Amino acid sequence: MKKYKKYDVVIYIVLAYIFSLLLRMTWVYEHINDASYKWGGQLMINTNDGYFFATAIKHLLFGTNMDNPLLLVAINTYTGTIYSIYFLAKILPFSLDTIILYAPMFISSLVVIPIILIMRLYNKTFLGFLSALLASIAWSYYNRTMVGYFDTDMFALVFPVFILYFLIKFVRNTSILDIFIMVIIAVIYEVFYPQGYAALTAIFITFVIYGYIFLRENINFYKALIVFAFSLFKVILAIKLIIFAILYFIFIKKDFKEKYYKNTSIFMILLVLIFSGGIDLIINKLDWYIRKGTLEDQVGLHFYDVAQTISEASRIPFTIFADRITGSVLGFFIAVVGYVLLAWRKKEMLLFLPLVAIGFFAYKGGLRFTVYAIPALSMGAIYLFWEISKLINPNNKKIQYSMIFFASLALIYPNIKHIQNYNKIIGPVFRNGEVKDLEKLNKISDDKDYTLTWWDYGYPIWYYSETNTLIDGGKHHNDNYIISKILQTDSPLLAANLSRLAIERYTNAIKSYKNYIKHDKDNKYIPKKFLLYKKGKVIHTVGNGYGAVAESIFEGGAKKLQDPQKLLDKLGSSEYKPPKKSRDIYFYMPLRMVNIFSTVMIFGNINLLNGKKLRDSMFYPAYIRGKNGSKLFLTNNLVFDTKEGLVYFGKNALKIRYFVETKRDSNGDINLKPMLYHKDGNLAVVYLNATNQIIVMDMKTFKSMYVQMGLLGQYDKDLFELVVKSPYSRIYKLKR
């Protein structure tokens, strides 16, 4: 065994990497034979945001989606992610669908390398190996880096842990080379994961504090501060790398007086804190994730804030918080105690505090942040086992290693069980039948056309139908009001006119945006703003294609607040003349929206002048969980009396006006069986044969565009044309 000792770090890295890959491949083994999960013979990805990046890559490869301005935002913002996969697609003999499916597991599993290397700094390579096994498949990290989870999350942890490895290595040996390797990784990290700038700023601040406490007598610390601070400046990557090379040459060839380095480092720290924007970014991120209620725009209209409807931004119970970091509550406390002990013994491990703090913020800010605490706490847990084993048997290393190994397995096992259970419930974003509908839309539409639907489906619509959307996974702010209003209104005329007005107003803005880019001869950047026009006058400014058109419609450039309801009334009138048509507009109404339609309605069911709810709406989808005579007991704790035509909310009974049974055949045709219970009833109940769901709703919601057109197949043939129908969705084309 001794002859393999010098290769142990390589062996451990390879074994840990293979372990991570194999566990991620279990999702593939679970679903490889499910035809509904496949498109073009390949399993489809399972995260909506993945289609944002995939569409940009597809655009570069095949010239699709030429009229989508937001792809330029994607390419210029996530340059590393998009171009790295683009080049892989160019050189590898695999389809783009295959590459985006498997890229997350190969990239995210690289996190095992820095974890093992960090523990090797303390001559604890075996402990690093066990830590890497735990961290690589920890509940939260697996969820966001599994096969098919094509997102920048696959880079989110790998880069910071590599950065901290070289930072810790620098602290231990104060080698200038280590700090330069670290900052090069840091600036590349921003190219792949721009959101990581906040984490880099936090690490920098921690390093400053740590260094002034423990390293202030070492001149290389001040050199490191200068380089690290400069890496945070908003400078083009190529220029940064050139300056890094110059600084490295100066630092190893020239010796200036210590006071020059100290003074320069203080100056650089101040520049970072005051001008880099990192502190503001951290504050803004915190504010977004803890904000509640409505969001007031510049003039004073109140729009519902999307942050409170995103599950990953919602507060989570402590048990889930602990499970997502280590797999169990007991494991979490072991890991916390272990990390504290490790940081006490090896003070440079305090540099992990920013990542641990971000991870702990998840308890308040939402589950997505838990991944950041995983590396430090994984190392802490295994280190605690090491210390306990020494106390139990201080003289026998074989017994110590055996104890550590089996204790580590006890921590790893709950995470493996989670993976097994999670794999069963996670499927692709869309099923095969749904993608077929979007492919049909692709064949009849042009890439300048727009498809209106809820933002959850925006990016897949880009990818498969190659049409544009008004709201999507990134642009889902105030314009949510427009789509929500269209889907829930009971006025087909209002829906038609508001759709045409919104899209024509938005595309006029895009024209000015594209012209601005065209006249920029170097085409080196995307303008920070482009303008919305009405009759030749600028009425609203939109940033980078993500701005809302809603303000321009309902404010109209007015300095004084106007009542938006007046415009809505006008749009619902036959006297209103919509803007001239420049492209086709489609309405995508998937059956799956049933499960989120109550949330969709919130955004449009609001008085824009004061932010208050307009009415008490009701839309409760449920399954039958039991039966007693004529009474059906539903999973949302409602009781439907099929004989009396009543719905019980606890002890209160409300009358049903209509009961409608719907049956969808394989061609997508909808057969209706309506029944009148009470003429004075204020509820409607719809039974969906396709999903075996019963939906209880108020009458106004029953008359909404989504229920009538999407669920019942009823529509105004003068305004809309049904162009795609299937058991999964219905797609309509606006005629005007």
SVG drawing of the C-alpha trace seen along z (x, -y; Angstrom):
<svg xmlns="http://www.w3.org/2000/svg" viewBox="-82 -65 95 67">
<polyline fill="none" stroke="black" stroke-width="0.4" points="0.0,0.0 2.9,-2.4 3.8,-2.6 0.2,-4.0 0.5,-6.5 1.8,-9.3 -1.1,-8.8 -3.8,-8.7 -5.2,-12.1 -5.7,-11.2 -7.3,-7.9 -9.6,-9.5 -10.6,-12.3 -11.4,-9.7 -13.4,-7.5 -15.4,-10.4 -16.0,-11.8 -17.3,-8.4 -19.4,-8.0 -21.1,-11.4 -21.6,-10.5 -23.1,-7.1 -25.6,-8.5 -26.7,-11.2 -27.1,-8.5 -29.8,-6.8 -32.4,-9.4 -31.6,-8.2 -31.9,-4.5 -35.3,-5.4 -36.8,-6.9 -34.9,-5.6 -37.9,-3.5 -40.5,-6.2 -41.4,-7.4 -43.3,-10.5 -40.0,-11.7 -38.2,-11.7 -38.0,-13.9 -36.0,-13.0 -34.9,-9.7 -33.4,-11.5 -34.6,-12.3 -35.6,-15.9 -34.2,-18.3 -36.1,-18.9 -35.6,-22.6 -37.4,-25.4 -34.5,-27.8 -32.4,-25.3 -34.3,-26.2 -33.2,-29.8 -29.6,-28.8 -30.4,-26.1 -32.3,-28.4 -29.3,-30.8 -27.0,-27.9 -29.5,-26.7 -29.6,-30.2 -25.8,-30.2 -25.7,-26.8 -28.6,-26.9 -29.7,-30.6 -33.1,-30.0 -35.1,-32.6 -33.7,-35.5 -36.3,-37.9 -35.8,-37.3 -33.9,-40.2 -33.4,-38.5 -31.1,-35.9 -28.5,-38.7 -28.9,-39.3 -28.4,-35.6 -25.3,-35.4 -23.7,-38.6 -24.6,-37.8 -23.9,-34.1 -21.1,-34.1 -19.1,-31.2 -22.0,-28.9 -23.4,-29.4 -20.2,-29.4 -18.7,-26.4 -21.7,-24.3 -21.8,-25.8 -18.2,-24.6 -18.9,-21.2 -21.9,-20.9 -19.7,-21.8 -16.9,-19.3 -18.7,-16.4 -20.6,-13.8 -23.7,-14.3 -26.9,-16.3 -27.5,-19.5 -30.3,-17.8 -27.9,-15.1 -25.2,-17.6 -27.5,-19.8 -29.0,-16.7 -25.7,-15.3 -23.5,-18.5 -24.8,-19.2 -23.6,-15.9 -20.1,-16.1 -19.6,-19.8 -21.1,-19.8 -19.3,-16.6 -16.0,-18.5 -16.7,-19.9 -15.1,-16.8 -11.7,-18.0 -11.2,-21.2 -12.9,-19.5 -10.3,-16.7 -7.5,-19.1 -8.5,-21.3 -8.4,-18.4 -5.1,-17.3 -3.6,-20.6 -4.1,-19.2 -2.8,-15.7 -6.4,-14.4 -6.9,-13.2 -9.1,-10.3 -11.3,-12.7 -11.5,-14.9 -12.6,-11.9 -15.4,-11.1 -16.4,-14.8 -16.5,-14.9 -18.8,-11.8 -21.2,-13.5 -21.1,-17.0 -21.4,-15.8 -24.7,-14.1 -26.1,-16.2 -29.8,-16.7 -29.9,-20.3 -26.8,-20.0 -28.1,-16.9 -31.5,-18.5 -29.9,-21.4 -27.2,-19.6 -28.8,-16.2 -28.9,-14.9 -31.2,-17.3 -30.9,-20.2 -29.2,-22.4 -28.6,-25.7 -25.8,-27.8 -26.2,-26.1 -23.8,-23.5 -21.1,-26.1 -22.4,-27.9 -20.5,-25.8 -17.6,-24.4 -15.9,-27.7 -16.2,-29.2 -14.8,-26.0 -11.8,-26.1 -11.4,-29.8 -11.4,-29.0 -9.0,-26.2 -6.4,-28.5 -7.2,-31.2 -6.7,-28.8 -3.5,-27.5 -2.3,-31.1 -3.1,-31.8 -1.1,-28.7 2.0,-29.3 1.5,-33.0 2.6,-32.0 1.9,-34.8 1.3,-32.2 -1.7,-30.8 -3.4,-34.1 -3.0,-34.7 -4.4,-31.3 -7.3,-32.2 -8.2,-35.5 -8.0,-34.0 -10.5,-31.4 -12.6,-34.2 -12.8,-36.3 -13.6,-33.2 -16.3,-32.4 -18.1,-35.7 -18.1,-34.8 -19.9,-31.6 -22.0,-32.7 -22.4,-36.5 -24.6,-36.1 -21.5,-34.8 -20.2,-38.4 -22.0,-38.8 -20.4,-35.7 -17.0,-36.9 -17.5,-40.2 -18.4,-38.5 -15.4,-36.2 -13.2,-39.3 -14.5,-41.1 -14.0,-38.0 -10.4,-37.7 -9.8,-41.4 -11.0,-40.9 -9.2,-37.6 -6.0,-38.9 -5.9,-42.0 -6.3,-39.8 -3.9,-36.9 -1.7,-38.0 -1.1,-41.7 2.7,-41.2 3.1,-39.4 3.7,-41.7 2.3,-39.2 -1.1,-39.6 -1.2,-43.2 -0.1,-42.1 -2.9,-39.6 -5.4,-42.3 -4.4,-44.4 -4.8,-41.6 -8.1,-40.3 -9.6,-43.8 -8.7,-44.4 -10.3,-41.2 -13.6,-42.6 -13.5,-45.7 -15.8,-45.8 -13.1,-45.5 -13.0,-43.4 -11.7,-39.9 -8.8,-40.2 -7.6,-43.4 -7.8,-41.9 -5.7,-38.9 -3.1,-41.2 -2.9,-43.3 -2.7,-40.2 0.4,-39.2 2.0,-42.6 1.3,-42.6 2.6,-39.1 5.9,-40.1 6.1,-43.2 5.5,-41.3 8.1,-38.6 10.7,-40.9 10.4,-44.2 10.4,-45.0 8.7,-48.2 8.5,-49.5 5.9,-47.8 4.0,-51.0 3.4,-51.3 1.7,-47.9 -0.3,-48.7 -1.5,-52.1 -2.3,-50.7 -4.3,-47.8 -6.3,-50.2 -7.1,-52.3 -8.2,-49.3 -10.4,-48.0 -12.1,-51.4 -12.6,-51.3 -14.2,-47.9 -16.5,-48.8 -17.6,-52.1 -17.6,-51.7 -17.7,-48.0 -21.4,-47.6 -20.8,-44.3 -22.3,-45.5 -25.3,-46.9 -25.8,-43.7 -25.8,-41.7 -28.3,-44.1 -30.5,-44.0 -30.5,-40.2 -31.4,-40.1 -34.2,-42.6 -35.6,-40.7 -35.8,-37.4 -37.4,-38.8 -39.8,-41.2 -43.5,-40.6 -46.7,-42.0 -46.9,-44.4 -44.1,-46.3 -44.6,-50.0 -43.3,-51.3 -41.7,-54.6 -44.9,-56.6 -47.0,-54.8 -48.9,-51.9 -48.9,-48.8 -48.0,-45.5 -48.0,-42.1 -44.4,-41.0 -43.5,-37.7 -40.9,-36.9 -43.6,-35.7 -45.0,-33.1 -41.6,-31.4 -41.1,-28.3 -37.4,-28.6 -37.6,-32.1 -40.0,-31.1 -39.1,-30.4 -38.6,-26.7 -39.2,-24.7 -36.1,-23.9 -36.2,-20.2 -36.2,-20.7 -33.5,-23.3 -31.3,-20.8 -32.2,-17.9 -31.2,-19.9 -27.7,-20.5 -26.7,-17.2 -29.6,-14.8 -30.9,-14.8 -31.4,-17.0 -28.9,-15.0 -26.4,-15.2 -26.9,-19.0 -26.0,-19.5 -23.0,-17.1 -21.9,-19.1 -22.2,-22.5 -20.3,-21.3 -17.7,-19.8 -17.3,-22.9 -16.9,-25.1 -14.3,-22.7 -12.5,-22.6 -12.5,-26.4 -11.2,-26.6 -8.3,-24.2 -7.7,-25.5 -8.5,-29.2 -8.3,-29.6 -11.4,-27.6 -13.2,-30.7 -12.9,-31.9 -15.8,-29.5 -18.1,-31.7 -19.6,-33.7 -20.7,-30.4 -22.0,-29.1 -23.8,-32.3 -25.5,-32.2 -26.5,-28.6 -28.0,-29.6 -29.8,-32.5 -31.9,-29.8 -33.9,-29.4 -35.3,-32.8 -34.7,-33.5 -35.6,-30.2 -34.3,-26.7 -32.0,-27.4 -29.3,-28.9 -28.8,-25.8 -26.2,-24.4 -23.6,-27.0 -23.3,-25.6 -22.8,-22.0 -18.9,-21.9 -17.9,-23.5 -20.4,-21.5 -19.6,-18.2 -15.9,-18.7 -16.9,-19.7 -19.0,-16.5 -16.3,-14.2 -13.7,-16.1 -15.8,-15.7 -15.9,-11.9 -12.2,-11.9 -11.8,-13.7 -14.3,-11.4 -12.5,-8.3 -9.3,-9.5 -10.9,-9.9 -12.4,-6.4 -9.3,-4.6 -6.3,-6.9 -3.7,-4.3 -5.2,-2.2 -5.6,-4.1 -7.3,-1.2 -10.1,-1.2 -10.2,-5.0 -10.6,-4.9 -13.2,-2.1 -15.2,-4.2 -15.0,-7.3 -16.0,-5.3 -19.1,-3.8 -20.1,-7.0 -19.8,-8.8 -21.9,-6.1 -24.6,-6.8 -24.6,-10.5 -24.5,-9.7 -27.3,-7.1 -30.2,-9.5 -29.0,-11.5 -29.0,-8.4 -32.5,-7.5 -33.6,-11.1 -32.1,-10.6 -34.0,-7.4 -37.3,-9.0 -36.6,-12.3 -35.9,-10.5 -39.3,-9.0 -41.2,-12.3 -39.0,-14.5 -39.8,-14.5 -39.0,-16.7 -40.4,-20.2 -42.8,-19.1 -43.9,-15.7 -43.6,-14.3 -47.2,-15.2 -46.8,-18.7 -43.7,-19.2 -45.5,-17.8 -48.0,-20.7 -45.2,-23.3 -43.6,-21.7 -46.9,-22.0 -46.9,-25.7 -43.4,-26.0 -44.5,-24.8 -47.3,-27.4 -45.6,-30.4 -42.8,-32.8 -40.0,-33.6 -41.2,-37.2 -44.6,-35.9 -45.5,-35.9 -47.0,-33.2 -48.8,-34.5 -49.0,-32.3 -47.7,-32.2 -44.0,-32.7 -43.4,-29.2 -43.7,-28.0 -41.8,-30.8 -38.4,-29.3 -39.6,-25.9 -41.8,-27.8 -38.7,-29.6 -36.9,-26.4 -39.5,-24.2 -41.9,-26.6 -39.2,-29.3 -41.7,-32.0 -41.3,-34.9 -43.1,-35.5 -44.0,-38.6 -43.1,-37.1 -40.7,-34.2 -38.5,-32.8 -36.4,-36.0 -38.8,-38.7 -41.7,-38.0 -42.3,-41.2 -45.0,-43.8 -45.9,-42.4 -47.3,-39.4 -50.3,-41.7 -51.1,-41.7 -51.0,-38.0 -52.9,-37.3 -55.6,-39.8 -55.9,-38.2 -56.2,-34.7 -58.8,-35.6 -61.0,-38.1 -64.4,-37.1 -64.3,-39.5 -62.9,-38.0 -62.7,-41.5 -60.6,-42.8 -58.3,-39.8 -57.9,-40.3 -57.3,-44.1 -55.0,-44.0 -52.9,-41.3 -52.5,-43.3 -51.8,-46.5 -49.1,-44.9 -47.3,-43.1 -47.2,-46.0 -46.1,-48.4 -43.4,-45.9 -42.2,-45.1 -41.9,-48.9 -39.5,-49.0 -37.5,-46.1 -37.2,-47.8 -35.5,-50.8 -33.4,-48.4 -32.3,-46.5 -31.6,-49.7 -29.4,-50.9 -27.4,-47.7 -27.2,-47.9 -25.7,-51.4 -23.1,-50.4 -20.4,-49.6 -18.3,-47.6 -21.3,-45.8 -19.3,-45.2 -22.1,-45.6 -25.9,-45.6 -27.3,-49.1 -28.4,-49.5 -31.8,-50.8 -34.1,-51.0 -37.2,-53.0 -41.0,-52.5 -42.6,-54.8 -46.2,-56.0 -46.9,-58.3 -43.2,-59.2 -42.8,-60.1 -40.7,-58.3 -43.1,-57.1 -41.1,-54.5 -37.6,-53.2 -36.9,-49.5 -33.6,-47.9 -32.0,-45.1 -35.2,-43.7 -36.3,-42.7 -38.4,-45.8 -42.1,-45.8 -44.5,-47.2 -47.3,-47.3 -46.2,-50.7 -46.2,-52.2 -49.7,-51.0 -51.3,-51.9 -49.3,-55.1 -48.9,-56.3 -46.0,-58.5 -48.2,-60.5 -46.7,-62.5 -49.9,-62.1 -51.5,-58.7 -54.3,-57.6 -56.9,-55.1 -56.0,-51.9 -59.5,-50.6 -60.6,-53.3 -58.2,-51.9 -59.4,-48.3 -63.0,-49.4 -62.0,-51.0 -60.1,-47.8 -63.3,-45.8 -65.4,-48.0 -66.2,-47.4 -65.4,-51.0 -61.7,-50.5 -59.4,-50.3 -56.3,-48.1 -52.9,-48.9 -52.0,-47.8 -51.0,-44.1 -47.3,-43.5 -47.1,-39.8 -49.3,-37.0 -50.2,-36.3 -50.9,-32.9 -52.3,-31.8 -50.9,-28.7 -53.3,-27.2 -51.9,-23.9 -54.0,-21.6 -51.2,-21.6 -51.9,-25.3 -54.9,-24.1 -52.5,-23.4 -51.2,-27.0 -54.1,-29.0 -55.1,-30.3 -51.6,-31.8 -51.8,-33.2 -55.0,-35.1 -53.4,-36.9 -51.3,-39.1 -54.2,-40.5 -56.7,-40.5 -55.3,-43.7 -56.2,-47.4 -53.1,-49.1 -53.8,-52.3 -53.7,-51.0 -52.4,-47.4 -55.6,-46.0 -57.4,-42.8 -60.3,-43.5 -62.4,-40.5 -62.4,-37.2 -61.7,-34.7 -62.0,-30.9 -60.2,-28.2 -59.7,-24.9 -58.5,-21.9 -58.6,-18.6 -58.9,-14.9 -61.5,-12.6 -60.2,-11.0 -63.3,-9.3 -67.1,-8.9 -70.1,-8.5 -73.4,-8.2 -73.8,-11.3 -70.9,-13.1 -67.5,-13.2 -64.6,-14.1 -62.0,-16.1 -58.2,-16.4 -58.5,-20.1 -60.9,-19.3 -64.0,-20.4 -67.1,-18.1 -69.1,-18.0 -72.7,-16.8 -73.6,-15.5 -77.2,-15.0 -78.0,-18.4 -75.6,-20.4 -73.7,-21.8 -70.1,-22.3 -69.3,-22.3 -66.6,-24.6 -66.4,-23.1 -70.0,-23.5 -70.9,-26.1 -72.7,-25.0 -72.7,-27.0 -74.9,-26.4 -73.6,-25.2 -75.0,-26.7 -73.2,-24.6 -71.5,-21.2 -69.6,-20.4 -67.9,-17.1 -65.2,-17.3 -63.8,-14.5 -60.8,-14.9 -60.3,-12.3 -57.0,-11.4 -57.5,-14.0 -57.8,-16.8 -61.6,-17.3 -63.4,-18.2 -66.9,-16.7 -68.9,-18.6 -71.7,-17.3 -73.2,-20.3 -75.7,-20.2 -77.7,-23.0 -78.1,-22.7 -79.3,-26.0 -80.0,-29.1 -79.1,-31.3 -75.9,-29.3 -72.6,-31.3 -70.2,-28.4 -69.3,-26.2 -67.7,-22.7 -65.7,-21.3 -64.7,-17.6 -61.6,-17.0 -61.7,-13.4 -58.1,-13.8 -56.6,-14.3 -59.4,-13.0 -59.6,-16.4 -62.6,-18.3 -62.3,-22.1 -64.5,-24.3 -64.6,-27.9 -66.7,-31.1 -68.8,-32.0 -66.6,-34.9 -63.6,-32.6 -65.7,-30.0 -66.3,-32.5 -62.5,-33.4 -60.6,-32.9 -58.5,-30.1 -61.4,-28.0 -63.6,-28.6 -60.9,-28.3 -58.3,-26.1 -60.5,-23.7 -63.9,-23.7 -62.9,-24.6 -65.4,-27.4 -64.2,-30.6 -65.2,-33.6 -64.7,-32.5 -64.7,-36.1 -61.6,-36.9 -59.7,-33.6 -58.8,-30.5 -58.0,-27.1 -54.8,-26.1 -53.5,-23.3 -55.4,-20.9 -54.4,-17.8 -55.2,-16.1 -52.4,-18.3 -53.1,-21.8 -55.0,-24.1 -53.3,-26.9 -55.3,-29.7 -54.4,-32.4 -55.6,-36.0 -57.4,-37.0 -57.1,-40.7"/>
</svg>
